[in-house]
Amino acid sequence: MIPAKGRKSWRDLSLGEQTATILGAGVQLALLSSALWDLSHRRAAQIRGRRSFWSVAVFVNVVGPLAYFAWGRRRTRDLASSERGTRFKT
């Protein structure tokens, strides 16, 4: 099989390029799996936006999981301040 013009096959890559590719894939898989695990173990109140949105968004390369960890999760202080007003209402 002849690769497309300008594309290298795996064997054409140097050892450093192969190593970088494997490390990049490992980082991507680690971010993806940790984001999916975190998403599946959080209550809906602890997630900003819809769970279904974030479940799809985390599959967008490295950007999706990083966006979920940065903006998709409610922080503890956000939960405490939002629950503070409703916890003791009579």
C-alpha positions, -999 to 999 in steps of 0.1 A, spaced: 0 0 0 14 34 -10 8 62 15 -8 94 3 15 120 -10 32 139 18 22 114 44 46 91 62 40 55 72 48 43 107 81 29 95 91 62 79 89 80 113 120 84 134 122 67 168 116 102 184 85 108 163 72 73 171 78 79 208 61 113 207 31 98 189 27 70 214 31 94 244 5 118 228 -19 89 223 -14 79 260 -21 114 272 -52 116 251 -65 83 264 -57 91 300 -75 125 297 -105 109 280 -109 80 304 -105 102 335 -130 128 321 -155 100 313 -150 84 348 -154 118 365 -185 126 345 -202 93 352 -195 96 390 -208 131 395 -243 142 404 -261 164 379 -258 193 403 -220 191 402 -219 195 364 -223 227 345 -246 221 315 -260 189 303 -242 156 310 -250 145 274 -232 175 260 -200 169 280 -202 132 272 -198 140 236 -175 170 241 -148 150 259 -142 130 227 -129 161 209 -91 153 210 -73 168 240 -94 199 240 -126 182 251 -114 167 284 -95 198 293 -126 220 286 -146 196 308 -121 198 337 -118 236 333 -155 246 328 -177 215 330 -174 208 367 -188 229 395 -162 236 421 -169 228 458 -172 265 467 -197 270 439 -218 242 453 -215 255 488 -226 290 479 -256 277 458 -267 253 485 -262 277 514 -293 297 506 -315 267 501 -304 243 528 -320 261 558 -351 275 543 -383 268 563 
